[in-house]
């Protein structure tokens, strides 16, 4: 489809990063890689950062960004695009932004969100962009919200015939009223070890492996620091498998599914924790493709496609699965609708191993965003009876 372009014939891509979640710093790393790898022959890049208070700022000239640097927020009033405190107030003068808009009549043509976690990846930003009628990369409001919620996503994929580990969920108010009763429920329905997780976080933030009642209580309290709902999930002796899924540019065709990859925690890490992902460079081995049989690879790829469709995903998603060691049973773990885009992130690595380069992947996702916006623009927004 045709798309708006600037005077140089390029599409203006706003890379949105930062955000109000505990994954703010991970987002900065992801955005740096996206900015550095976008095809500059086709796209002009406009960095837009969201600080931890929710204010949006126009970034600096990305041509100055060196390969070894990480993109930063430029928090000055002239670069402010939006802040929650301005709702109902007189907007501030934004000379730098206005001069940028006056060049083409607009600031950007499409947004590439590289933001993770609550108030970013969970449908909230996507809803804002829908209201503003702005094309954006990735899943829409529904699949973003459902994908972020580990409880609801498990219910939906289970209804689609996919195995999920046994689990129980508790909300903060319920926990405060009777923590002992909930611990008894966990111990009657599950066996140690179990995993305690905030329902709406990523990057394994607030996740703990628990082996006894005392540790269970402290792990739940820790998880409630990051969310108002906590899930306690049965531990499985399993291989951790990840699969990248990418919507096809041929609208209505099956999505592209990558080769499966294995995450193998090492260096003393019992599972793929935040520390093993981002703090310890030897915290995990990434094995692509996963060293499993071809039959299992195909079964895993089919399950990843089922999950993608069951959660109504669009654009992209990384599907995380467990392969039980003794039985070869496959279980759904979670889905990431804005997966990491750092240099060590599995989503781009798996697609590169499947024949799609990092730069080709970014171009593909932007084209998908523009296609979807074009289709939705044709929908009738009013109903007139004869």
C-alpha positions, 0 to 999 in steps of 0.5 A: 500500500502507499504511505506518507513520506517526507520530502526525501521520499522516506517514511518517518518512523518514531521509535518509542522507548522508555516507559513507566514500567520496571522494564524501562532500562531494558527498553532503552537497550532495545530501542538503541538496536532498533534505531541503529538497524532501521534501513536509512534508505527507506526511513527517517528515524525520530526517537521519542522517549517516555520517562518514568513519570509518563512524560513523552519527549522528542529525542536528539538527532540519532545520527550522533548515536554511536554503536557503543552508546545507549539511547537516552531521554532528553527531558527538557520542556522544548522537547516535551510532546505530552505529560499527564499533568498537562491534561486540562491545562494550557499546553507549554510552548514547544518551539523545537517540536513545532519547527520539526512539524512545520517541515513536513506538516507532521512529526512522523508517519508510523510509531515503532513501540519498543517499550516493555511491561505494564503501561507500555506493552499491555494495550494502554499505549496501543489504545492511545495510538488507536484513538489518535489514528496513528499507525503502529507496529505490533499487536493491537489493544486486545492481544497486547492486554491479554498477552501481558496477563499471564492468567488470562492468556493461559485461560485462552490458550488452554481453551485452544487445546494447548497444555498449561502448567497447573497454577493458582492466582491471588489478588492483593486484597485476597492475600492481605485478608488471608495469606495462610489460606492461600498458602494452603491452597497452593500446597494442596494443588501444587507441589514444590518447587513452584514459581511465583510471578507478578501476573503483568510483568516481563523480563522475569522481574519479580519472579522467584523459584520457591521450594518451601512455605517460608520462601513462598510467603516472601516471594508472594510479597516480593511479587506484589511489589510489581503487580496487584495480581500474582500467579503461583505456577507448578514447576516443571523439569523442562527445557525452556523453548522460545519461538518467534512468530511474525505476521505475513505481509500476505494478508490472511496467510499463515504467520511466519514461525521461526526455528525454535531456540533453547534458553539454557540457564547456567553459571549457577542460575536455576532459571532464566531470571532477570539477572541471567538475562541482563546482569550476568553475561554468562547467565544463560546459553542461547542455542539456536536451533534447539537441539531437539528432534525435527518432529518436536521442532515441528510440533513446537512451531505448530503450537506457537502458531496456535498460541499466536492465533488464539490470542489474536496477535498481530505483527509479532510475538515471541511464544515461550514454551516448556518442553518437559524432559521425561515426557516431551510434553509441551506447555505454554509459558507466556507470550511477549507481544513486544519482545526484546530487541537487544543484541542478545534478544531471542526474537530477532536472533531466531528470525535471523536464524530462519533467514530474515535479517534484523533490518529486513525484520524491522522493515517488515514490521513497519510495512505490516503496521501501514497495511493494517492502518490502511485496512482499518481506515476503510472501515465505516465509522457511522451507521445511517439508516435509510 
